[in-house]
Amino acid sequence: MLRSWVPQTLVLNHPKTKVFFTHCGANGVIEALYFGVAMLGFPQMYEQTAVAYRLQQTGNGDVFRKGGTPEELLQTTLKLLEPEAQEKTTWMRKVMEFEEVRGQQGMQHWIRYVARFG
């Protein structure tokens, strides 16, 4: 099925979504990390390239370089589907969920602080 638009967060949160092909823009990367989905980066701009290589360094994704072959694309994608790679993205999801809760508690602290002390 081919669609011109899909709700990205619903796709990333689907249990069958294992790899996200992305240009490595900030929103998509954060959403994929939050939902524990490995990424294959196709960066277009400098900052996206930096993000893509950081994903590679942390084990949460890989970079597909310009001029790569279809066979390289297949092999890189299969590598991201291996259990070790999927474990890293699952761990990152847990970290992101923890940070979300901690962030909410921090926000509540500062709201109470400002309400009390101005």
Secondary structure, DSSP 8 states (H G I E B T S, - for coil): ---S---HHHHHTSTT--EEEE---HHHHHHHHHHT-EEEE---SHHHHHHHHHHHHHTSEEE--TT--HHHHHHHHHHHTSHHHHHHHHHHHHHHHHHHHHHHHHHHHHHHHHHHH-
